[in-house]
Amino acid sequence: MKQIGILSDTHGFIHPRVIEFLSGSDEIWHAGDMGNIGIADQLSRLKPLRAVYGNIDGQDVRTEYPERLVFMAEEVKVVMTHIGGYPGRYDPRARTLIGIEKPLLFVCGHSHILKVMYDKKYSMLVINPGAASKYGIHKSITAVRLVIDGKNMRDLELIDLPR
């Protein structure tokens, strides 16, 4: 059993209450647009970090982290990429990756909009944790935490702070 903290779109800043929220996790996953490698350093000092780069990330992040990750968390196959979309409106590259990999959990960022949805077509949970930064078009700062226990994903929590 693992508790996972999920965030994205930090754009070089993470609200201290988001750090506090993530500190209870066993792992942290960042779905891109870190803003700089210092964000990855800060998070990896806190807990083990899995991350992908986003469209605003420079070479410092892109040389350390891939564009997409496919991995197992307990018995759950996870696909993580920055630009992904959501059920019925996936980015074409994400849709292809989902079709090939058939994950139980798809994690993406980019929109700055928190979304947790179940996709019946692909039989997977889709999580976009919104934006954990003060920079961007979003109205609140958000991140997600959930427990993965074998094949079960449960106890999803979120933090939602005013910008």
C-alpha angles and dihedrals in degrees: 000000000000134000110218126201113206127193141151144178098043092154091199098315135079119189110240091235089057089054089051090049092051096045092082091059127102091216136013123217120197116197097203144279093086091161095218141007090257089075090057090047091050093049096043090054087057100046139336107296132215114185147162128205123250135211095271095047118110132216093282090066097032093057091053102038133041129235091246138010131207114189146139122255106189100313095331119105109219130197116192128183134147103238107044116127125206140271111317092008108060123154106254093244091049091049090053092049092048090050092051099041101035096205126190089217128038117190124188141150134188102104095073085222120119110232131168111179139157114230109211093187093060097025093233142119114244119207127185105174093201117225127325093192138085089230123087143039098301123112097215140030112243143178135165137225127191141166121241111198113175104305093339124100112195148143095050112188131178139197117219116183128177113251 
